[in-house]
């Protein structure tokens, strides 16, 4: 639930109630819908009724997947086949031919509320033995016989403010947890998602402080909100968003905003838009400015039209000049203000550099920050570059321990990172964000090129008596 919905290639079904010791089966999403439709409705119904029911079944399943309803609660499946909780699914059942044809046509279409992005939790019941606030399966037959089409049937039950999303993209299902913990110094859409969700949760749990700037940069306000959330929900209150905290935030957010209910508050497009949705202007300070300065500095390494700037978090004249130069080079209005178009161009340029010049090809050149913080447990080429730098620096500065170059960020690397941070006088919590990465890079190349000298080291020129 970080971006817009998509159609998963597969779905994992638990053949029983959520807590039962039952089998999990994984099938293609289209085959799952064919099975549900063949189990829930009759192939002899009018085609308009069949299509209306299948749209509801698709949207119901996609809502479960989009909200990670079961994974966020610790389960290893996407949906159950228990009709007390979800939709009917019968393993190895026969599929009706006309239902199979319809599903092949519309399995990547779904219902949503106008203005919202999440698939509608399209609740339904049979309409005879059980009635509900959602769609009546037998009622769709009656409406179809009156001449109503699929969309008209759906609006009859779900309201006039629904719409059908057609030809949604199809891709592999991946968990939304970013894979590495989010903490002070992290930035990106995942951080912005968490900030949005915590602010919504704080309406129901007012002890959680509001995050004043939902900007995708993990600063002290975000850390305070995370820590208070962790205290309330009996998690380790370290202010770091690991996997357990990520999914607990998601679970509570889904609950308070009723995303898994027919009367959902809904997720608006603005809630999943890019990191910076407000302009950042000269005179401003803070982490968003640091990110901009960092991107400009990396871009300046490869683009002579853009001057490098100091990463100090202050949007002063030098940063404004660099922004104007960047805007000119990209054909944007030269305002000196980082609006959404400028931010898009900055981030695209930065990511393009990373894509074309990955760390393993920059072993002896300046390596740009890899985009996500390097933390305990990370394995990557960027960690290998980091370890190479730190090990070289340790040969000059005795208080920094040597590091074995393995590509794995273990305790040895963490100790060296903390020692380096202490030596240069910046706060460190055992991870490497963009500012610390830059300091390590600068120190490494200054030492390698002879620009930094330690006490007693030959200065590189004759000393006159």
C-alpha positions in Angstrom: 0.0 0.0 0.0 2.7 2.4 -1.0 1.5 3.3 -4.5 -1.4 2.5 -6.9 -3.0 -0.9 -7.0 -1.9 -3.5 -9.6 -3.1 -7.0 -10.5 -1.0 -9.7 -8.9 0.3 -12.5 -11.1 -0.6 -15.0 -8.3 -2.6 -15.1 -5.1 -2.1 -17.4 -2.1 -5.3 -18.9 -0.6 -5.6 -20.4 2.9 -8.0 -23.3 2.7 -9.8 -22.6 6.0 -10.4 -19.9 8.6 -7.4 -17.6 9.3 -6.2 -19.4 12.4 -6.8 -23.0 11.2 -4.0 -25.4 10.4 -5.0 -25.6 6.8 -3.2 -25.8 3.5 -2.1 -22.8 1.5 -2.4 -23.0 -2.3 -1.0 -20.4 -4.8 -2.7 -20.0 -8.1 -2.8 -17.3 -10.8 -5.1 -14.4 -10.0 -7.2 -15.1 -13.0 -7.6 -18.8 -12.1 -8.5 -17.8 -8.5 -11.3 -15.5 -9.8 -12.6 -18.2 -12.1 -12.7 -20.6 -9.2 -14.5 -18.1 -6.9 -17.1 -17.2 -9.6 -17.7 -20.9 -10.4 -18.2 -21.6 -6.7 -20.3 -18.5 -5.8 -22.7 -18.0 -8.8 -24.5 -20.0 -11.4 -23.3 -20.0 -15.0 -26.9 -19.9 -16.3 -27.5 -16.4 -14.9 -27.7 -13.5 -17.4 -24.3 -12.3 -18.5 -24.8 -8.8 -17.0 -25.4 -10.4 -13.6 -22.3 -12.6 -14.1 -20.1 -9.7 -15.0 -21.4 -7.6 -12.1 -20.6 -10.4 -9.6 -17.2 -11.0 -11.1 -16.3 -7.3 -10.8 -17.2 -7.5 -7.2 -15.2 -10.7 -6.6 -12.1 -9.1 -8.3 -12.4 -5.9 -6.3 -12.9 -7.8 -3.0 -9.7 -9.9 -3.5 -7.7 -6.9 -4.7 -8.7 -5.0 -1.6 -7.3 -7.8 0.6 -4.1 -7.8 -1.4 -3.7 -4.0 -1.5 -4.2 -3.5 2.2 -2.1 -6.6 2.9 -4.9 -7.5 5.3 -3.6 -10.9 6.3 0.2 -10.4 5.9 0.1 -7.3 8.1 -1.4 -9.5 10.8 1.4 -12.0 10.6 -0.3 -14.6 8.3 1.5 -16.1 5.3 -1.3 -15.9 2.8 -3.4 -13.3 0.9 -6.9 -14.5 1.5 -8.9 -17.4 2.9 -11.6 -19.6 1.4 -13.8 -19.3 4.4 -17.0 -17.6 3.5 -17.2 -16.3 7.1 -14.2 -14.1 6.3 -13.8 -14.0 2.5 -14.9 -15.6 -0.8 -15.5 -19.3 -1.6 -12.7 -21.2 -3.3 -12.7 -24.9 -3.9 -9.4 -26.5 -4.7 -9.3 -28.4 -8.0 -12.9 -27.6 -8.9 -14.2 -27.5 -12.5 -14.6 -24.1 -14.1 -17.6 -23.2 -16.2 -16.7 -22.2 -19.7 -18.6 -19.0 -20.0 -17.3 -17.8 -16.6 -13.7 -18.6 -17.7 -14.3 -16.5 -20.9 -15.6 -13.5 -18.9 -12.8 -13.6 -16.4 -10.2 -13.7 -19.1 -11.7 -10.5 -20.5 -12.1 -8.5 -17.2 -9.8 -10.0 -14.5 -7.6 -6.8 -14.6 -10.6 -4.5 -14.1 -11.9 -3.5 -10.7 -14.2 -1.1 -8.8 -13.2 1.9 -6.8 -14.8 5.0 -5.4 -14.3 8.2 -7.6 -11.4 10.1 -6.1 -10.0 7.1 -4.3 -7.3 4.7 -5.5 -7.8 1.5 -3.5 -10.0 -1.3 -4.9 -13.4 -1.1 -3.3 -14.1 -3.6 -0.5 -17.0 -4.9 -2.6 -19.0 -6.8 0.1 -21.7 -9.1 -1.2 -24.0 -11.9 0.0 -26.4 -14.3 -1.7 -29.4 -12.2 -1.0 -31.6 -15.1 0.0 -30.2 -16.9 3.1 -28.0 -13.9 4.0 -28.5 -10.2 3.4 -26.0 -7.4 3.7 -25.3 -3.8 2.9 -23.4 -4.7 -0.3 -24.3 -6.6 -3.5 -27.0 -9.2 -3.5 -26.0 -12.0 -5.8 -29.5 -13.2 -6.5 -30.6 -9.6 -6.7 -28.2 -9.0 -9.7 -30.2 -11.6 -11.6 -33.4 -9.7 -11.1 -31.8 -6.4 -12.1 -30.2 -8.0 -15.2 -33.6 -9.4 -16.2 -34.9 -5.8 -16.0 -32.3 -4.8 -18.6 -29.6 -3.3 -16.4 -26.0 -3.6 -17.5 -23.1 -4.6 -15.2 -22.2 -1.1 -14.3 -25.8 -0.1 -13.6 -26.1 -3.1 -11.4 -23.0 -2.2 -9.4 -24.1 1.4 -8.9 -27.5 0.1 -7.7 -25.7 -1.6 -4.8 -22.5 0.5 -4.2 -23.7 4.0 -5.2 -23.3 6.4 -8.1 -19.8 7.4 -7.0 -18.1 4.3 -8.2 -16.0 3.8 -11.3 -14.4 0.9 -13.1 -10.7 0.8 -13.6 -9.8 -1.1 -16.7 -6.6 -2.8 -17.8 -4.8 -2.3 -14.6 -1.1 -3.3 -14.8 -0.1 -6.8 -13.9 3.1 -7.6 -11.9 4.6 -9.9 -9.3 3.3 -9.5 -5.8 5.9 -8.1 -3.4 5.5 -7.1 0.2 5.5 -3.3 0.7 8.1 -3.4 3.5 11.1 -1.8 1.9 13.5 -4.5 3.1 15.7 -2.4 5.3 14.7 -0.4 8.4 13.6 3.2 8.0 15.2 5.7 10.5 16.7 9.1 10.9 18.2 10.1 7.5 16.0 7.8 5.4 14.1 9.4 2.6 11.7 8.3 -0.2 8.1 7.4 -0.9 8.1 4.7 1.8 8.9 7.4 4.5 6.1 9.6 3.1 3.6 6.7 3.3 4.5 6.1 6.9 4.2 9.8 7.7 0.8 10.0 6.1 -0.4 6.9 7.9 0.9 8.0 11.3 -0.8 11.4 11.0 -4.1 9.6 10.2 -3.7 7.2 13.1 -3.0 10.1 15.5 -6.5 11.3 15.0 -7.7 8.2 16.9 -4.6 8.0 19.1 -3.9 11.7 20.0 -0.8 10.8 22.1 1.0 10.2 18.8 2.5 13.6 17.8 1.6 15.1 14.4 4.3 15.2 11.8 4.1 18.8 10.5 5.9 18.2 7.2 4.9 15.1 5.2 7.9 15.4 2.9 9.3 11.8 2.7 12.3 12.7 4.8 12.7 10.8 8.1 13.6 13.5 10.7 13.2 13.9 14.4 9.4 14.6 14.2 8.9 11.3 12.4 11.1 9.5 14.9 9.1 10.9 17.8 5.8 9.8 16.2 7.2 6.3 15.5 8.5 5.9 19.0 5.1 6.9 20.6 3.3 4.6 18.2 5.6 1.8 19.3 5.0 2.6 23.0 1.2 2.5 22.5 1.2 -0.8 20.6 3.8 -2.6 22.8 6.7 -2.6 20.3 10.3 -1.9 21.0 10.3 1.9 21.3 13.5 2.6 19.3 12.0 5.0 16.8 13.1 2.7 13.9 10.6 1.2 11.5 11.6 -2.4 11.1 9.3 -5.0 9.6 7.2 -5.5 12.7 6.6 -1.8 13.1 5.9 -1.3 9.4 3.1 -3.8 9.3 1.7 -2.8 12.7 1.4 0.8 11.4 -0.3 -0.5 8.2 -2.7 -2.8 10.2 -3.8 0.1 12.5 -4.1 2.5 9.5 -6.3 0.1 7.6 -8.4 -0.3 10.8 -8.9 3.4 11.6 -9.6 4.4 8.0 -11.8 1.3 7.4 -10.0 0.4 4.1 -11.2 -3.2 4.5 -14.9 -2.1 4.8 -17.6 -0.9 2.4 -17.6 2.5 4.1 -13.9 3.1 3.7 -12.5 6.6 4.1 -10.5 5.9 1.0 -6.9 6.7 -0.1 -6.6 9.7 -2.3 -4.1 10.1 -5.1 -2.3 12.8 -3.2 -1.6 10.3 -0.5 0.6 8.2 -2.8 2.1 11.0 -4.9 5.8 11.8 -5.1 7.9 12.8 -2.1 7.8 16.6 -2.4 4.3 18.0 -3.0 5.0 21.4 -1.7 7.5 23.9 -3.0 10.9 24.3 -1.3 12.1 27.8 -1.5 15.3 29.9 -0.8 15.6 30.6 2.9 14.2 27.3 4.0 16.2 24.8 6.1 16.2 21.2 7.1 16.3 17.7 5.8 14.4 18.3 2.5 17.0 21.0 1.6 19.8 18.5 2.4 18.4 16.0 0.1 18.1 18.6 -2.7 21.7 19.6 -2.1 22.9 16.1 -2.1 21.2 15.4 -5.4 22.6 18.5 -6.9 26.2 17.6 -5.8 25.9 14.2 -7.3 24.5 15.6 -10.6 27.3 18.2 -10.6 29.9 15.5 -10.7 28.6 14.4 -14.2 27.0 17.7 -15.5 29.4 20.7 -15.8 26.4 23.0 -16.2 25.4 22.4 -12.6 27.7 23.8 -9.8 28.3 21.7 -6.7 26.9 22.9 -3.4 27.6 22.3 0.3 25.2 19.9 2.0 24.4 22.1 5.0 20.6 22.1 5.0 20.4 25.8 4.3 18.7 27.0 1.0 21.0 29.9 0.5 22.2 31.8 -2.6 24.6 29.0 -3.7 21.9 26.4 -3.6 19.5 28.7 -5.4 22.1 29.3 -8.1 22.6 25.6 -8.5 18.8 25.0 -8.7 18.5 27.7 -11.4 21.4 26.2 -13.4 19.8 22.7 -13.1 16.5 24.1 -14.3 18.1 25.8 -17.2 19.9 22.6 -18.3 16.6 20.7 -18.1 14.5 23.3 -20.0 12.5 24.2 -16.8 11.5 27.7 -15.7 14.5 29.2 -13.9 12.8 30.1 -10.7 15.3 28.8 -8.2 12.4 27.2 -6.4 12.2 23.4 -6.2 8.6 22.7 -7.3 7.2 19.3 -8.2 8.5 19.4 -11.8 12.0 20.3 -10.6 11.9 17.7 -7.9 10.9 15.1 -10.5 13.8 16.1 -12.7 16.3 16.1 -9.8 15.3 12.6 -8.6 15.2 11.2 -12.2 18.6 12.6 -13.0 20.0 11.2 -9.7 18.5 7.8 -10.3 19.7 7.8 -13.9 23.3 8.3 -12.6 22.9 5.4 -10.2 21.5 3.2 -12.9 24.3 3.9 -15.4 27.1 4.0 -12.9 26.4 1.4 -10.2 28.9 1.2 -7.3 30.8 -1.9 -8.6 31.9 0.1 -11.6 33.0 3.1 -9.5 35.6 1.4 -7.3 38.1 4.1 -7.7 35.8 7.0 -8.6 33.4 9.0 -6.5 30.4 6.7 -5.7 27.0 8.4 -5.3 24.9 7.5 -2.3 23.0 4.3 -3.2 19.6 5.8 -2.5 18.7 4.0 0.7 20.5 3.9 4.1 23.1 1.2 4.7 22.2 -0.5 7.9 23.1 -3.6 10.0 22.3 -6.7 7.9 22.5 -5.0 4.5 24.3 -6.9 1.7 25.2 -5.0 -1.5 27.9 -3.6 -3.7 27.4 -0.3 -2.0 28.4 -1.9 1.3 31.5 -3.2 -0.3 32.4 0.3 -1.5 31.8 1.6 2.0 34.0 -1.0 3.6 36.8 -0.3 1.1 36.7 3.4 2.0 36.6 2.7 5.8 39.4 0.2 5.7 41.6 2.6 3.9 40.8 5.4 6.3 41.5 3.1 9.3 45.1 2.8 8.1 45.5 6.6 8.7 43.3 7.2 11.7 44.1 4.7 14.5 40.8 5.2 16.4 38.8 3.8 13.4 39.0 0.0 13.3 39.9 -1.8 10.2 37.1 -3.5 8.2 37.0 -6.7 6.2 35.6 -6.1 2.7 32.8 -8.6 2.4 29.8 -6.7 1.1 27.9 -7.5 4.3 27.1 -4.7 6.9 27.9 -6.5 10.1 28.9 -5.3 13.6 32.5 -4.7 12.5 31.3 -2.3 9.8 28.9 -0.7 12.2 31.7 -0.1 14.7 33.9 1.5 12.1 31.0 3.7 10.9 30.3 4.9 14.5 34.0 5.6 15.1 34.3 7.6 11.9 31.1 9.6 12.8 32.5 10.4 16.2 35.8 11.4 14.7 34.2 13.9 12.3 31.8 15.2 14.9 28.4 14.1 13.4 25.7 12.1 15.1 25.6 8.4 14.2 23.2 5.6 15.1 25.1 2.9 13.3 23.9 3.5 9.8 25.1 5.4 6.8 22.7 8.0 5.2 23.6 10.5 2.5 25.4 13.0 4.6 27.7 10.4 6.3 28.3 8.7 3.0 29.5 11.9 1.5 31.8 12.6 4.4 33.3 9.1 4.1 33.8 9.5 0.3 35.4 13.0 0.7 37.7 11.7 3.5 38.7 8.7 1.5 39.6 10.6 -1.7 41.3 13.5 0.2 43.5 10.9 2.0 44.2 9.0 -1.2 45.1 12.1 -3.1 47.3 13.4 -0.2 45.0 16.4 0.6 44.7 15.3 4.3 47.7 14.7 6.4 48.0 13.2 9.8 50.4 14.4 12.5 53.9 13.4 11.6 53.1 12.5 8.1 55.4 13.8 5.3 53.5 16.9 3.9 54.5 16.3 0.3 57.0 19.3 0.0 60.4 20.2 1.4 60.3 21.7 4.9 62.6 24.7 5.2 64.6 25.1 8.4 
